[in-house]
Structures are given as structure tokens and as C-alpha cells.
């Protein structure tokens, strides 16, 4: 299987953990970016997630728990990064944390009602996507995908160079979506949010 989720990508997110929320909050190196309406959309997206019915939820690649803490029900956050999970646990939102990979998911069939993943699906190559979707559907009956919205003048698929605060450079594969295109790719579903910066689909 062709992979982008490899040791290099794992190391990148482990090193990024202390500064990850800067992207959401517009701090640090993101403070000067021109992102009209960004903060309003973040709040709207959080409201959409908080409005989902309570359930047994698995947040795959939960990162720092920025989105996870707004989910209702019995919530488990899965991530490969110990540093990310430390931040998630420190939020005090009662989130159970599990360190592990997304493919294969280390849970029994039907262990959850809903799998949610934010800004993970769009990093996966074709074979990884197929494997992840099969794993998600094995452990839960519903999948909610949050990812980045497609924007004018920007390729929908690209390799990005990302620079961390320590000066290190990392190459990251990234895709962007419209709500309808993401829903179609997931085999049909409901578009929960379709904004300038974010999309969310329940399938």
C-alpha cells in the first residue's frame, strides 16, 4: 500500500503538538495570515459538532482534542502522538485517550456509534482512504469527516511544505473538498457544514 502516514509524518505531528492549536486560534506564525471569516467559521464548526446527538464517539487522529472536547457522549480520542494526547487529556473534558494508529483501528466491531475525524482524511492517499473507511465502518455505524474546504486558485490536491517553530521543514500531502464532493466520495451522506474554510459531512 502506498502510504503518506509513515514515520516522517508521525514525527511531524509529534513535534507540532505544542503549537498545533495556534492554527485554530490564529496565534504565532498564523497570526498574520489573511483568513477572512476564519474565527467565525471555527465557532460555527464547533457549534455543529456540539449539536451532534450524544453517542459513543471515537475521534480518530484527535490531535490536541480541540474538536474532541465539543463532542457529547462517551468520547474516546485516538492519536499516534503521545504529546498530542497529553494535551487532549489536560483539557479536562472527560475524554478517554488511546495511543495508536488509524489503520487498522484497534477496536472491536461495533465498539462505537460514531467515528469522527478532523483534518486526517484529507491527508490520505487512495489506498489509505479505502482502508480507513473500511475500518471506520467496521467499528461504527456513522462516520463524520471534517476537513479543509476547496478554495479558488488553490489545487484540490497538493504536497505542502510546512515549517514548525523550531525551523524544521516537513512535506505533507493535503486534499481540499467541497461538501458535496466529500459526501459523494464517502458514498453519500449529509453535508453538515460547507464553508469557506471547513467542510463537514456525516455518512
Residue, then its C-alpha position, 0 to 999 in steps of 0.5 A: x500500500x502506498x502510504x503518506x502516514x509513515x514515520x516522517x509524518x508521525x514525527x511531524x505531528x509529534x513535534x507540532x503538538x505544542x503549537x498545533x492549536x495556534x492554527x485554530x486560534x490564529x496565534x504565532x506564525x498564523x497570526x498574520x495570515x489573511x483568513x477572512x471569516x476564519x474565527x467565525x467559521x471555527x465557532x460555527x464548526x464547533x457549534x455543529x459538532x456540539x449539536x451532534x446527538x450524544x453517542x459513543x464517539x471515537x475521534x480518530x487522529x484527535x490531535x490536541x482534542x480541540x474538536x474532541x472536547x465539543x463532542x457529547x457522549x462517551x468520547x474516546x480520542x485516538x492519536x499516534x502522538x503521545x504529546x498530542x494526547x497529553x494535551x487532549x487529556x489536560x483539557x479536562x473534558x472527560x475524554x478517554x485517550x488511546x495511543x495508536x494508529x488509524x489503520x487498522x483501528x484497534x477496536x472491536x466491531x461495533x465498539x462505537x456509534x460514531x467515528x469522527x475525524x478532523x483534518x486526517x482524511x484529507x491527508x490520505x492517499x487512495x489506498x489509505x482512504x479505502x482502508x480507513x473507511x473500511x475500518x471506520x465502518x467496521x467499528x461504527x455505524x456513522x462516520x463524520x469527516x471534517x476537513x479543509x474546504x476547496x478554495x479558488x486558485x488553490x489545487x484540490x490536491x497538493x504536497x505542502x511544505x510546512x515549517x514548525x517553530x523550531x525551523x524544521x521543514x516537513x512535506x505533507x500531502x493535503x486534499x481540499x473538498x467541497x461538501x458535496x464532493x466529500x459526501x459523494x466520495x464517502x458514498x453519500x451522506x449529509x453535508x453538515x457544514x460547507x464553508x469557506x474554510x471547513x467542510x463537514x459531512x456525516x455518512 
